[in-house]
Amino acid sequence: MEPILSAVALLAIVLLVLAGACLFTRWAGQNLNGGFVAGFRSGRRLEVLDRAGLGKDQALLVVRAGQRYLLLGSTSAGVTLLAELTEEEGKQWNPPRPSGEGEESKKSDFLALMQRLREKK
């Protein structure tokens, strides 16, 4: 009888630990908002305006940091500044799109930006 009670007690402790971990991760996800970056989000000084996936763990990002607009390359090795956009180019990403325009419109805007950046070189 004693081994059964020990097994039940051990199972109860494991379930309590799992429930506590689940509750903590939910709380942390809602309240901590990514730690250091949370300060930027609350002031709306750092914002990812668009993202285009290029492959596994690779993406191009258009980011607004304060009044600056940046084109960043993101890989598993890190983030690289590819270009700083002019204010005119950056503001093209700011207007909210009507719900009628879809993913196709975003792709064409991103392709147009990439074409202009290639022409600059």
C-alpha distances in whole Angstrom, upper triangle without the diagonal:
4,6,5,7,9,10,11,13,14,16,17,19,20,21,23,25,26,27,29,31,32,33,35,37,38,39,41,42,44,45,46,48,48,49,52,54,53,56,58,57,57,61,61,63,61,61,60,63,62,60,61,59,61,58,54,54,58,59,62,62,65,64,65,65,67,70,70,69,68,67,64,62,59,57,54,56,57,59,63,66,68,71,72,73,76,75,77,75,72,73,73,69,69,70,67,67,68,65,67,68,65,64,67,69,66,67,71,71,69,71,74,73,72,76,77,75,77,80,80,80
4,5,5,6,9,10,11,12,14,15,17,18,20,21,23,25,26,27,29,30,32,33,35,36,38,39,41,42,43,44,46,46,46,50,52,51,53,56,55,55,59,59,61,59,59,59,61,61,59,60,58,59,57,53,52,56,58,61,60,63,62,64,63,65,68,68,67,66,65,62,61,57,55,52,54,55,57,61,64,66,69,70,71,74,74,75,73,70,71,71,67,67,69,66,66,67,64,67,67,64,63,66,68,66,66,70,70,68,70,73,72,71,74,76,74,75,79,78,78
4,5,5,6,9,10,10,12,14,15,16,18,20,21,23,24,26,27,29,30,32,33,35,36,37,39,41,42,42,44,44,45,48,50,49,52,54,53,53,57,58,59,57,57,56,59,59,56,57,55,56,53,50,49,53,55,58,58,61,60,61,61,63,67,66,65,63,63,59,58,54,52,49,51,52,55,58,61,64,66,67,69,72,71,73,71,68,69,69,65,65,66,64,64,65,62,65,65,62,60,64,65,63,63,67,67,65,67,70,69,68,71,73,71,72,76,76,75
4,5,5,6,9,10,11,12,14,15,17,18,20,21,22,24,26,27,29,30,32,33,35,36,38,39,40,41,43,43,44,47,49,48,51,53,52,52,56,56,58,56,56,55,58,57,55,56,53,55,52,49,48,52,54,57,57,59,58,60,60,62,65,65,64,62,62,59,57,53,52,48,51,52,54,58,61,63,66,66,68,71,70,72,69,66,67,67,64,63,65,62,62,63,60,62,63,60,58,62,63,61,62,65,65,63,66,69,68,67,70,72,70,71,75,75,74
4,5,5,6,8,10,10,12,14,15,16,18,20,21,22,24,26,27,28,30,32,33,34,36,38,38,39,42,42,42,46,47,46,49,52,50,50,54,55,56,55,54,54,57,56,55,56,53,55,53,49,49,52,54,57,56,59,58,59,59,61,64,64,63,62,61,58,57,53,52,48,50,51,54,58,60,63,65,66,67,70,69,71,69,66,66,67,63,62,64,61,62,62,59,62,62,59,58,62,63,61,62,65,65,63,66,69,67,67,70,72,70,71,75,74,74
4,5,5,6,9,10,11,12,14,15,17,18,20,21,23,24,26,27,29,30,32,33,35,36,37,38,40,40,40,44,45,44,47,50,48,49,52,53,55,53,53,52,55,55,53,54,52,53,51,47,46,50,52,55,54,57,56,57,57,59,62,62,61,59,59,56,55,51,49,46,48,49,51,55,58,60,63,63,65,68,67,69,67,64,65,65,61,61,62,60,61,61,59,61,61,59,57,60,62,60,60,64,64,62,64,67,65,65,68,70,68,69,73,72,72
4,5,5,6,9,10,11,12,14,15,17,18,20,21,23,24,26,27,29,30,31,33,35,36,36,38,38,39,43,44,43,46,48,47,48,51,52,53,51,51,50,53,52,50,51,49,51,48,44,44,47,49,52,52,55,54,55,55,57,61,60,59,57,57,54,52,49,47,44,46,47,49,53,56,58,61,62,63,66,65,67,65,62,63,63,59,59,60,58,58,59,56,59,59,56,54,58,59,57,57,61,61,59,61,64,63,62,66,67,65,66,70,70,70
4,5,5,6,9,10,11,12,14,15,16,18,20,21,22,24,26,27,29,30,32,33,34,35,37,37,38,42,43,42,45,47,46,46,50,50,52,50,50,49,52,52,50,51,49,51,48,45,44,48,49,52,51,54,53,55,54,56,60,59,58,57,56,53,52,49,47,44,46,47,49,53,56,58,61,61,62,65,65,66,64,61,62,62,58,58,59,56,57,57,54,57,57,54,53,57,58,56,56,60,60,58,61,64,62,62,65,67,65,66,70,70,70
4,5,5,6,9,10,11,12,14,15,16,18,20,21,22,24,26,27,28,30,32,33,33,36,36,36,40,41,40,43,46,44,44,48,49,50,49,49,48,51,51,49,51,49,51,48,45,44,47,49,52,51,53,52,53,53,55,58,58,57,56,56,53,51,48,46,43,45,46,48,52,55,57,60,60,61,64,63,65,63,60,61,61,57,57,58,56,56,57,54,57,57,55,53,57,58,56,57,60,60,58,60,63,62,61,65,66,64,66,69,69,69
4,5,5,6,9,10,11,12,14,15,17,18,20,21,23,25,26,27,29,31,31,32,34,34,34,38,39,39,42,44,43,43,47,47,49,47,47,46,49,49,47,48,46,48,45,42,41,44,46,49,48,51,50,51,51,53,56,56,55,53,53,50,49,45,43,40,42,43,45,49,52,54,57,57,59,62,61,63,61,58,59,59,55,55,57,54,55,56,53,56,56,53,51,55,56,54,54,58,58,56,58,61,59,59,62,64,62,63,67,66,66
4,5,5,6,9,10,11,12,14,15,17,18,20,21,23,24,26,27,29,30,31,33,33,34,37,38,37,41,43,41,42,45,46,47,45,45,45,47,47,45,46,44,46,43,40,39,43,44,47,47,49,48,50,49,52,55,54,53,52,51,48,47,43,42,39,41,42,44,48,51,53,55,56,57,60,60,61,59,56,57,57,53,53,54,52,52,53,50,53,53,50,49,52,54,51,52,56,55,53,56,59,57,57,60,62,60,61,65,65,64
4,5,5,6,9,10,10,12,14,15,16,18,20,21,22,24,26,27,28,29,31,32,32,36,37,36,39,41,40,40,44,44,46,44,44,44,47,46,45,46,44,46,44,41,40,43,44,47,46,49,48,49,49,50,54,54,53,52,51,49,48,44,43,40,42,43,45,48,51,53,56,56,57,60,59,61,59,55,56,56,53,52,53,51,51,52,49,52,52,50,49,52,54,51,52,56,55,53,56,59,57,57,61,62,60,62,65,65,65
4,5,5,6,9,10,11,12,14,15,16,18,20,21,22,24,26,27,27,29,30,30,34,35,34,37,39,38,38,42,43,44,43,43,42,45,45,44,45,43,45,43,40,38,42,43,46,45,47,46,47,47,48,52,52,51,50,50,47,46,42,41,38,40,40,42,46,49,51,54,54,55,58,57,59,57,54,55,55,51,51,52,50,51,52,49,52,52,50,48,52,53,50,51,55,54,52,55,58,56,56,59,61,59,60,64,63,63
4,5,5,6,9,10,11,12,14,15,17,19,20,21,23,25,26,26,28,28,29,32,33,33,36,38,37,37,41,41,43,41,40,40,43,43,41,42,40,42,40,36,35,39,40,43,42,45,43,45,45,47,50,50,49,47,47,44,43,39,38,35,37,37,40,43,46,49,51,51,53,56,55,57,55,52,53,53,49,49,50,48,49,49,47,50,50,47,45,49,50,48,48,52,52,50,52,55,53,53,56,58,56,57,61,60,60
4,5,5,6,9,10,11,12,14,15,17,18,20,21,23,24,25,27,27,28,32,33,32,35,37,35,36,39,40,42,40,39,39,42,41,40,41,39,41,39,36,35,38,39,42,41,44,43,44,44,46,49,49,48,47,46,44,43,39,38,35,37,38,40,44,46,48,51,51,52,55,54,56,54,50,51,51,48,47,48,46,46,47,45,47,47,45,43,47,48,46,47,51,50,48,51,54,52,52,56,57,55,57,60,60,60
4,5,5,6,9,10,11,12,14,15,16,18,20,21,22,23,25,26,26,30,32,30,33,35,34,34,38,38,40,39,38,38,41,41,40,42,40,42,40,37,36,39,40,42,41,43,42,43,43,44,48,48,47,46,46,43,43,39,38,36,38,38,40,43,46,48,50,50,52,54,53,55,53,50,51,51,47,47,48,45,46,47,45,48,48,45,44,48,49,46,47,51,50,49,51,54,52,52,56,57,55,57,60,60,60
4,5,5,6,9,10,10,12,14,15,16,18,20,21,21,23,23,24,28,29,28,31,33,32,32,36,37,38,36,36,36,39,39,38,39,38,40,38,35,33,36,37,40,39,41,40,41,40,42,46,46,45,44,43,41,40,36,35,32,34,35,37,40,43,45,48,48,49,52,51,53,51,48,49,49,45,45,46,44,45,46,44,47,47,44,43,46,47,45,46,49,49,47,49,52,50,50,54,55,53,54,58,57,57
4,5,5,6,9,10,11,12,14,15,16,19,20,20,22,22,23,27,28,27,30,32,31,31,35,35,37,35,34,34,37,37,35,37,35,37,35,32,30,34,35,37,37,39,38,39,39,41,44,44,43,42,41,39,38,34,33,30,33,33,35,39,41,43,46,46,47,50,49,51,49,46,47,47,43,43,44,42,42,43,41,44,44,41,40,43,44,42,43,46,46,44,46,49,48,47,51,52,50,52,55,55,55
4,5,5,6,9,10,11,12,14,15,17,18,19,21,22,23,27,28,26,29,31,30,30,34,34,36,34,34,34,36,37,35,37,35,38,36,33,32,35,36,38,37,39,38,39,39,40,44,44,43,42,42,39,39,35,34,32,34,34,36,40,42,44,46,46,47,50,49,51,48,45,46,46,42,42,43,40,41,42,40,43,43,40,39,43,44,41,42,46,46,44,47,49,48,48,51,52,51,53,56,56,56
4,5,5,6,9,10,11,12,14,16,16,17,19,20,21,24,26,24,27,29,28,28,32,32,34,33,33,33,36,36,35,37,36,38,37,34,32,35,35,38,36,38,36,37,37,39,42,42,42,41,41,38,38,34,34,31,34,33,35,38,41,43,45,45,46,49,48,49,48,44,45,45,42,41,42,40,41,42,40,43,43,41,40,43,44,42,43,46,45,44,47,49,47,47,51,52,50,52,55,55,55
4,6,5,6,9,10,10,12,14,15,15,17,17,18,22,23,22,25,27,26,27,30,31,32,30,30,30,33,33,32,34,32,35,33,30,28,31,32,34,33,35,34,35,34,36,40,40,39,38,38,35,34,31,30,28,30,30,31,35,37,40,42,42,43,46,45,47,45,42,43,43,39,39,40,38,39,40,38,42,41,39,37,41,42,39,40,44,43,41,44,46,44,44,48,49,47,49,52,52,52
4,5,5,6,9,10,11,13,14,15,16,17,19,22,23,22,25,27,25,26,29,29,31,29,29,29,31,31,30,32,31,33,32,29,27,30,31,33,32,34,32,34,34,36,39,39,38,37,37,34,34,30,30,28,30,30,31,35,37,39,41,41,42,45,44,45,43,40,41,41,37,37,38,36,37,38,35,38,38,36,35,38,39,37,38,41,41,39,42,44,43,43,46,47,46,48,51,50,51
4,6,5,6,9,10,11,12,14,15,17,18,22,22,20,24,26,24,24,28,28,30,29,29,29,32,32,31,33,32,35,34,31,29,32,32,34,33,34,33,34,33,35,38,38,38,37,37,35,35,32,32,30,32,31,32,36,38,40,42,41,42,45,43,45,43,40,40,41,37,36,38,35,36,37,35,39,39,36,35,39,40,37,39,42,41,40,43,45,43,44,47,48,47,49,52,51,52
4,5,5,6,8,10,10,11,13,14,15,19,20,18,21,23,22,22,26,26,28,27,27,27,30,31,30,32,31,34,33,30,28,31,31,33,31,33,31,32,31,32,36,36,36,35,35,33,33,30,30,28,30,29,30,33,35,38,40,39,40,43,42,44,42,39,39,40,36,35,37,35,36,38,36,39,39,37,35,39,40,37,38,42,41,39,42,44,42,42,46,47,45,47,50,49,50
4,5,5,6,9,10,10,11,12,13,17,18,16,20,22,20,21,24,25,26,24,24,24,27,28,27,29,28,30,29,27,24,27,27,29,28,29,28,29,29,30,34,34,33,32,32,30,30,26,26,24,26,26,27,30,32,35,36,36,37,40,39,41,39,36,36,37,33,33,34,32,33,35,33,36,36,33,32,36,36,33,35,38,37,35,38,41,39,39,43,43,42,44,47,46,47
4,6,5,6,9,10,11,13,14,18,18,16,20,21,19,20,23,23,26,24,23,24,26,27,26,28,28,31,30,27,25,28,28,29,28,29,27,28,28,30,33,33,33,32,32,30,30,27,28,26,28,27,28,31,33,35,37,37,37,40,38,40,38,35,35,36,32,31,33,30,31,32,31,34,34,32,31,34,35,32,34,37,36,35,38,40,38,39,42,43,42,44,47,46,47
4,5,5,6,8,10,12,13,17,17,15,18,20,18,18,22,22,24,23,23,24,27,28,27,30,30,33,32,30,28,30,29,31,29,30,28,28,28,29,32,33,33,32,33,31,31,28,29,27,30,28,29,32,33,36,37,37,37,39,38,40,38,35,35,36,32,31,33,30,32,33,32,35,35,33,32,36,36,34,35,39,37,36,39,41,39,40,43,44,42,45,48,47,48
4,5,5,5,7,9,9,13,14,12,15,17,16,16,20,20,22,21,21,22,25,26,25,28,28,30,30,28,25,27,27,28,26,27,25,26,25,27,30,30,30,29,30,28,28,25,26,24,26,25,25,29,30,33,34,34,35,37,36,38,36,33,34,35,31,30,32,30,32,33,32,35,35,33,32,35,35,32,34,37,36,34,37,39,37,37,41,42,40,42,45,44,45
4,6,6,6,8,10,13,13,11,15,16,14,15,19,19,21,19,19,19,22,23,22,25,24,27,27,25,22,24,24,25,23,25,23,24,23,25,28,28,28,27,28,26,26,23,24,22,25,23,23,27,28,31,32,32,32,35,34,35,34,30,31,32,28,27,29,27,28,30,28,32,31,29,28,31,32,29,30,34,32,31,34,36,34,34,38,39,37,39,42,42,42
4,6,6,9,11,14,14,11,14,16,13,13,17,17,20,19,18,19,22,23,23,26,26,29,29,27,25,27,26,27,24,25,23,23,23,24,28,28,28,28,29,27,28,25,26,25,28,26,26,29,30,32,33,32,33,35,33,35,34,30,30,31,27,26,27,25,27,28,27,31,30,29,28,32,32,29,31,34,32,31,35,36,34,35,39,39,38,40,43,42,43
4,6,9,9,12,12,9,12,15,13,12,16,17,19,18,19,20,23,25,25,28,28,31,31,30,27,28,27,28,25,26,24,24,23,24,27,28,28,28,29,28,29,26,27,26,28,26,26,29,30,33,33,32,33,35,33,35,34,31,31,32,28,27,29,27,29,30,30,33,33,31,31,34,34,31,33,36,34,33,36,38,36,37,40,40,39,42,44,43,44
4,6,6,9,10,7,10,13,11,12,15,16,17,16,17,19,22,23,23,27,27,30,30,28,25,26,25,26,24,24,22,22,21,22,25,26,26,26,27,25,26,23,25,24,25,23,23,26,27,30,31,30,31,33,32,34,33,29,30,31,28,26,29,27,29,31,30,34,33,32,30,34,34,30,32,35,33,32,35,37,34,35,39,39,37,39,42,41,42
4,6,8,8,5,9,10,9,10,13,13,15,14,14,15,18,20,20,23,23,26,26,25,22,23,22,23,20,21,18,19,18,19,23,23,23,23,24,22,23,20,22,21,23,21,20,23,24,27,28,27,28,30,29,31,29,26,26,28,24,23,25,24,26,28,27,31,30,28,27,30,30,27,28,31,29,28,31,33,31,31,35,35,33,36,39,38,38
4,6,6,6,9,10,10,12,14,14,15,13,14,15,18,19,19,22,22,24,24,23,19,21,20,21,18,20,17,18,17,19,22,22,22,21,22,20,20,18,19,18,20,17,17,21,22,25,26,25,26,29,28,30,29,25,26,28,24,23,26,25,27,29,29,32,31,29,27,30,30,27,28,31,29,27,30,32,30,30,34,34,32,34,37,36,36
4,6,6,8,10,10,12,14,15,15,14,15,17,20,22,22,25,25,27,27,25,22,23,23,23,21,22,19,19,17,19,23,23,23,22,23,21,22,20,21,20,21,18,18,22,23,26,27,26,28,30,29,32,30,27,28,30,26,25,28,27,30,32,32,35,34,32,30,34,33,30,31,34,32,30,33,35,32,32,36,36,33,36,39,37,38
4,5,6,8,10,11,13,13,13,12,14,16,19,21,21,24,25,27,27,26,22,23,22,22,19,20,17,17,15,16,20,20,20,20,21,19,21,19,20,20,20,17,17,19,20,23,24,23,25,27,26,29,28,25,26,28,25,24,27,27,29,32,32,35,34,32,31,34,33,29,31,33,31,29,32,33,30,30,34,34,31,34,37,35,35
4,5,5,6,9,10,10,10,8,10,12,16,18,18,21,22,24,25,24,20,21,19,19,16,17,13,14,12,14,17,17,17,17,18,17,18,17,19,19,19,16,15,18,18,21,22,21,22,24,23,26,25,21,22,24,21,20,23,23,25,28,28,32,30,29,27,30,29,25,27,30,27,25,29,30,27,27,31,31,28,31,34,32,33
4,5,5,6,9,10,10,10,11,14,17,19,20,23,24,27,28,26,23,24,22,22,19,19,16,15,14,15,18,19,19,19,21,20,22,20,22,22,23,20,19,21,22,25,25,23,24,26,25,27,26,23,23,25,22,21,23,23,25,28,28,31,30,29,28,31,30,26,28,31,29,27,31,32,29,30,33,33,31,34,36,35,36
4,6,5,7,9,9,9,12,15,18,20,21,25,26,29,30,29,26,26,24,23,20,20,16,15,13,13,17,18,19,19,22,21,23,22,24,24,25,21,20,22,22,25,25,23,24,25,24,27,26,22,23,25,22,21,23,23,26,29,29,33,32,31,30,33,31,28,30,32,30,28,32,32,29,31,34,33,31,34,37,35,36
4,6,5,6,5,5,8,11,14,17,19,22,24,26,28,27,24,24,21,20,17,16,12,11,9,9,13,14,15,16,18,18,20,19,22,23,23,20,18,19,19,22,21,19,20,22,20,23,22,19,19,22,19,17,20,20,23,26,27,30,29,28,27,30,28,25,27,29,26,25,28,29,26,27,30,29,28,31,33,31,32
4,5,5,7,6,7,10,13,16,17,21,23,26,27,26,23,23,21,20,17,16,13,11,11,11,15,16,16,17,19,18,21,19,22,23,24,21,19,21,20,23,23,21,21,23,21,23,22,19,19,21,18,16,18,18,21,23,24,27,26,25,24,27,26,23,25,27,25,24,27,28,25,27,30,29,28,31,33,32,33
4,5,8,9,10,14,16,19,21,24,26,29,31,30,27,27,25,24,20,19,16,14,13,13,16,18,19,20,22,22,24,23,26,27,28,24,22,24,24,26,26,24,24,25,23,25,25,21,21,23,20,18,20,19,22,25,25,29,28,28,27,30,29,26,28,30,28,27,31,31,28,30,33,32,31,35,36,35,36
4,5,8,10,14,15,19,21,25,27,30,32,31,28,28,25,24,20,18,15,12,11,10,13,15,16,18,21,21,24,24,27,28,28,25,22,24,23,25,24,22,22,22,20,23,23,19,19,21,19,16,19,19,22,25,26,29,28,28,28,30,28,26,28,30,27,26,30,30,27,29,32,31,30,33,35,33,35
4,6,7,10,12,15,18,21,24,27,29,29,26,25,22,21,17,15,12,9,9,8,11,13,14,15,18,18,21,21,24,26,27,23,20,22,20,23,21,19,19,20,17,20,19,16,15,18,15,13,15,15,19,21,23,26,25,24,24,27,25,22,25,26,23,22,26,26,24,26,29,27,26,30,32,30,32
4,7,10,12,15,18,21,23,26,28,28,25,24,21,19,16,14,10,7,6,5,8,10,11,13,16,16,20,20,23,25,25,21,18,19,18,20,19,16,16,17,15,18,18,14,15,17,15,13,16,17,20,23,25,28,26,26,25,28,25,22,25,26,23,22,25,25,22,24,27,26,24,28,30,28,29
4,7,9,12,14,18,20,22,24,25,21,20,18,16,12,11,7,6,5,6,10,10,10,11,13,13,16,16,19,21,21,18,15,16,15,17,17,15,15,17,15,18,17,13,14,16,14,13,16,17,19,23,24,27,25,24,23,25,23,20,22,24,21,19,23,23,20,22,25,24,22,26,28,26,27
4,6,9,11,15,17,20,22,23,20,19,16,14,10,9,6,5,7,9,11,11,10,10,12,12,15,15,18,20,21,18,15,16,15,17,16,15,15,16,15,17,16,12,13,14,11,10,13,13,16,19,20,23,21,20,19,22,20,17,19,21,18,17,20,21,18,20,23,22,21,24,26,25,27
4,6,7,11,13,16,19,19,17,15,12,11,7,6,4,6,9,12,13,12,10,10,10,10,12,12,16,18,19,16,13,15,14,15,15,14,14,16,15,17,15,11,13,13,10,10,13,13,15,18,19,22,19,18,16,19,17,14,16,18,15,13,17,18,16,17,20,20,19,22,24,23,25
4,7,11,14,17,19,20,19,17,13,11,8,5,5,7,10,12,13,12,9,10,10,11,14,14,18,20,22,19,16,17,15,16,15,14,13,15,14,14,12,9,10,10,6,7,10,10,12,15,16,19,16,15,14,16,14,11,13,15,12,11,15,15,13,15,18,18,17,20,22,22,24
4,7,10,13,16,17,16,14,10,8,6,5,7,10,13,16,16,15,11,11,10,11,12,13,16,18,20,18,15,16,15,15,15,15,13,16,16,16,13,11,12,11,8,10,12,12,12,16,16,18,15,13,11,13,12,8,10,12,10,8,12,13,12,13,16,17,16,19,21,21,22
4,6,10,12,14,12,10,7,6,5,7,9,12,15,18,19,17,13,12,10,10,10,10,13,15,17,15,13,14,14,14,15,16,15,18,19,19,16,14,16,14,11,14,16,15,15,18,18,20,17,14,12,13,13,10,10,13,12,9,12,14,13,13,16,17,16,18,21,21,22
4,6,9,12,11,9,5,5,7,9,12,15,18,21,22,19,16,14,11,11,10,10,12,15,17,16,14,15,15,14,15,17,16,20,20,20,17,16,18,16,13,16,18,18,17,20,19,20,17,14,11,12,13,9,8,11,11,8,10,13,12,11,14,16,15,17,20,21,21
4,6,8,8,6,4,6,9,12,15,18,21,24,25,22,19,16,13,12,10,9,10,13,15,15,14,15,16,15,17,19,19,23,24,24,20,19,21,20,17,20,22,21,20,23,22,23,20,17,13,14,16,13,11,14,15,11,13,16,15,14,17,19,18,19,22,23,23
4,7,8,5,5,7,11,14,17,20,23,26,27,24,20,17,14,12,10,10,10,12,15,15,14,14,16,15,17,20,20,23,25,25,21,21,23,22,19,22,24,24,23,26,25,26,22,19,16,16,18,15,12,15,16,12,13,16,15,13,16,19,17,17,21,22,21
4,6,5,7,10,13,17,19,23,25,29,29,27,23,20,17,15,12,11,9,11,14,15,15,16,18,17,20,23,23,27,29,29,25,24,27,25,23,26,27,27,26,28,27,28,25,22,18,19,21,18,16,19,19,16,16,20,19,17,20,22,21,20,24,25,24
4,5,8,12,15,18,20,24,26,29,31,28,25,22,19,16,13,11,8,9,12,13,15,16,19,19,22,25,25,29,31,31,27,26,29,27,25,27,29,28,28,30,29,30,27,24,20,21,23,20,19,22,22,19,20,23,22,20,23,25,24,23,27,28,27
4,7,10,13,16,18,21,23,26,28,25,22,19,17,14,10,8,5,6,9,10,11,13,16,17,20,22,23,27,28,29,26,24,27,26,23,26,28,27,27,30,29,30,27,24,21,22,24,20,19,22,22,19,20,23,22,20,23,25,23,23,27,27,26
4,7,10,14,16,19,21,24,26,23,20,16,13,11,7,6,5,7,10,10,10,11,14,13,17,19,20,24,25,26,23,22,24,23,21,23,26,25,25,28,27,29,26,23,19,20,21,18,16,19,19,16,17,20,18,16,19,21,19,19,23,23,23
4,6,10,12,16,18,22,22,20,16,14,10,8,6,5,7,10,12,11,10,11,12,12,14,16,17,21,22,23,19,18,21,20,17,20,22,22,22,25,24,26,22,20,16,18,18,15,13,16,16,12,14,17,15,13,17,18,16,17,21,21,21
4,7,10,13,16,19,19,16,13,10,7,6,5,6,9,13,14,12,10,10,10,9,11,13,13,17,18,19,16,14,17,16,14,17,20,20,20,23,23,25,21,19,16,17,17,13,12,14,13,10,11,14,12,10,14,15,13,14,18,18,18
4,6,10,12,16,16,14,10,8,6,5,6,7,11,14,15,13,10,10,10,10,11,12,12,15,16,17,14,12,15,14,11,14,17,17,18,21,22,23,20,18,16,17,16,13,13,15,13,10,13,14,12,12,15,16,14,16,19,19,19
4,7,10,13,13,11,7,6,5,6,9,11,14,18,18,16,12,12,10,10,10,10,9,12,12,13,10,8,11,11,8,11,14,15,16,20,21,22,19,18,16,17,16,12,13,14,12,9,12,13,10,11,15,14,13,16,18,17,19
4,6,10,10,8,6,5,6,7,11,12,15,18,19,15,12,12,10,11,11,10,10,12,12,14,12,9,11,12,9,10,14,15,17,21,22,24,21,20,18,20,18,15,16,18,15,13,16,17,13,15,18,17,16,19,21,20,21
4,6,7,6,5,6,9,11,14,15,19,21,22,18,15,15,13,14,12,10,10,11,10,13,11,8,9,11,9,9,13,14,17,20,22,25,22,22,20,22,20,17,19,20,16,15,18,18,15,17,20,19,17,21,22,21,23
4,6,5,6,8,11,12,15,16,20,22,22,18,15,15,12,15,13,11,11,13,12,15,14,11,12,15,13,12,16,18,20,24,26,28,26,25,24,26,24,20,22,23,20,18,22,22,18,20,23,21,19,23,25,22,24
4,6,8,11,14,15,19,20,23,25,25,21,18,18,16,18,16,13,13,13,11,15,15,12,12,16,14,13,16,18,21,24,26,29,27,27,26,28,25,22,24,25,22,21,24,24,20,22,25,23,22,25,26,24,26
4,7,10,14,16,19,21,25,27,27,23,20,19,16,17,15,11,11,10,8,11,12,9,10,13,13,12,15,17,21,24,26,29,26,27,26,27,24,22,24,24,20,20,23,22,18,21,23,21,20,23,24,22,24
4,7,10,12,16,18,22,24,24,20,17,16,12,14,11,8,8,8,7,11,11,8,10,13,12,12,16,18,21,25,27,29,26,26,25,26,23,20,22,22,19,18,20,20,16,18,20,18,16,20,21,19,21
4,7,10,13,16,19,22,22,19,15,14,11,11,9,6,5,7,7,10,8,5,8,10,9,10,14,16,18,22,24,26,23,23,21,22,20,17,18,19,15,14,17,16,13,14,17,15,14,17,19,17,18
4,6,10,12,16,19,19,15,12,10,7,8,6,5,6,9,10,12,10,8,11,13,11,13,17,19,20,24,26,27,24,23,21,22,20,17,18,19,15,13,16,16,12,13,16,14,12,15,17,15,17
4,7,10,13,17,17,14,10,9,6,6,5,6,7,11,12,14,11,9,13,13,12,14,18,19,20,24,25,26,23,22,19,20,19,15,15,16,14,11,13,14,10,10,13,13,10,13,15,14,15
4,6,10,13,13,10,7,6,5,5,7,9,10,14,16,17,14,13,16,16,14,17,20,21,22,26,27,28,25,23,20,21,21,17,17,18,16,13,15,16,13,12,16,16,13,15,18,17,17
4,7,10,10,8,6,5,6,6,9,12,14,17,19,21,17,16,19,19,17,20,23,23,24,27,28,29,26,24,21,21,21,18,17,19,17,14,15,17,14,13,16,17,14,15,19,18,17
4,7,8,6,4,6,9,10,13,15,17,20,22,23,20,19,22,21,19,21,24,24,25,28,28,30,26,24,21,22,23,19,18,21,19,16,18,20,17,16,19,20,18,19,22,22,21
4,5,5,6,8,12,13,16,18,20,24,26,27,24,22,25,25,22,25,28,27,28,31,30,32,29,26,23,24,25,21,20,23,22,19,20,23,20,18,22,23,20,21,24,24,23
4,6,8,11,15,16,19,22,24,27,29,30,27,25,28,28,25,27,30,30,30,33,33,34,31,29,25,27,28,24,23,26,26,22,23,26,24,22,25,27,24,24,28,28,27
4,7,9,13,15,18,21,23,27,29,31,27,26,29,29,27,29,32,32,32,36,35,37,34,31,28,29,30,26,25,28,27,23,25,27,25,22,26,27,24,24,28,27,25
4,7,10,13,16,18,20,24,25,27,25,23,26,26,24,26,29,29,30,33,33,35,32,30,27,28,28,25,24,26,25,22,23,25,23,21,24,25,22,23,26,25,24
4,7,9,12,14,16,20,22,24,21,19,22,23,20,22,26,26,27,31,31,33,30,28,25,26,26,22,22,24,22,19,21,22,19,18,21,22,19,20,23,22,21
4,6,9,11,14,18,20,22,19,18,21,22,20,22,26,27,28,31,32,33,30,28,25,26,26,22,21,23,21,18,19,21,18,16,19,19,16,17,20,19,18
4,6,8,11,14,16,18,16,15,18,19,18,20,23,25,26,30,31,32,29,28,25,26,25,21,21,22,20,17,18,19,15,14,17,17,13,15,18,16,16
4,7,10,13,16,17,14,14,18,18,17,20,23,25,25,29,30,31,28,26,24,24,23,20,19,20,18,14,15,16,13,11,14,14,10,12,14,13,12
4,6,9,12,14,11,11,15,16,15,18,21,23,24,28,29,30,27,26,24,24,22,19,19,19,17,14,15,15,11,11,13,12,8,11,13,11,11
4,7,9,11,10,9,13,14,14,16,19,22,23,27,29,30,27,26,24,25,23,20,20,20,17,15,17,16,12,13,15,13,10,13,15,12,13
4,6,8,6,6,9,11,11,13,16,19,20,24,26,27,24,24,22,22,20,17,18,17,14,13,15,13,10,11,13,11,9,13,14,11,14
4,5,5,6,9,10,12,13,16,19,21,24,27,28,25,25,24,24,21,19,20,19,15,15,17,14,11,13,15,12,11,14,14,12,15
4,6,5,6,9,10,11,13,17,19,22,25,26,24,24,24,24,21,19,20,20,16,16,18,16,13,16,17,14,14,18,18,16,19
4,5,5,7,10,10,12,16,17,21,24,24,22,23,22,22,19,17,19,17,14,14,16,14,11,15,15,12,13,17,16,15,18
4,6,6,8,10,12,15,16,20,22,23,20,20,19,19,16,14,15,14,11,11,13,10,8,11,12,10,10,14,14,13,16
4,5,6,7,10,13,15,19,21,22,19,20,19,19,16,14,16,15,12,11,14,13,10,13,15,13,12,16,17,16,18
4,5,5,7,11,13,16,19,21,18,19,19,19,16,14,17,16,12,13,16,14,12,15,17,15,15,19,19,18,21
4,6,7,10,11,14,17,18,15,16,16,16,12,11,13,12,9,10,13,11,9,13,15,13,14,18,18,18,21
4,6,8,9,13,15,17,14,14,14,15,12,9,12,12,9,9,13,12,10,13,15,15,15,18,19,19,22
4,6,9,12,15,17,15,16,16,17,14,12,15,15,12,13,16,16,14,17,19,18,18,22,23,22,25
4,6,9,12,14,12,14,15,16,13,12,15,15,12,14,17,16,15,19,21,19,21,24,25,24,27
4,7,9,11,10,12,13,15,12,11,15,16,13,15,18,18,17,20,22,22,23,26,27,27,30
4,6,8,7,8,10,12,9,9,13,13,12,14,17,16,17,20,21,21,23,25,26,27,30
4,5,6,8,11,13,11,12,15,15,14,17,19,19,20,23,24,24,26,29,29,30,33
4,5,7,10,12,11,12,15,16,16,18,20,21,22,24,26,26,28,30,31,32,35
4,6,10,11,10,12,15,15,15,18,20,20,22,24,25,26,28,30,31,32,35
4,7,8,6,8,11,11,12,14,16,16,18,20,21,22,24,26,27,29,31
4,5,6,7,9,11,11,13,15,16,18,19,21,22,24,25,27,28,30
4,5,5,6,9,10,11,12,14,16,17,18,20,21,23,25,26,28
4,5,5,6,9,10,11,12,14,15,16,19,20,21,23,25,27
4,5,5,6,9,10,11,12,14,15,17,19,20,21,23,25
4,6,5,6,9,10,11,12,14,16,17,19,20,22,24
4,5,5,6,9,10,11,12,14,15,16,18,20,22
4,5,5,6,9,10,10,12,14,15,17,19,21
4,5,5,6,9,10,11,13,14,16,17,19
4,5,5,6,9,10,11,12,14,16,17
4,5,5,6,9,10,11,12,14,16
4,5,5,6,9,10,11,13,15
4,5,5,6,9,10,11,13
4,5,5,6,9,10,11
4,5,5,6,9,10
4,5,5,6,9
4,5,5,7
4,5,6
4,5
4
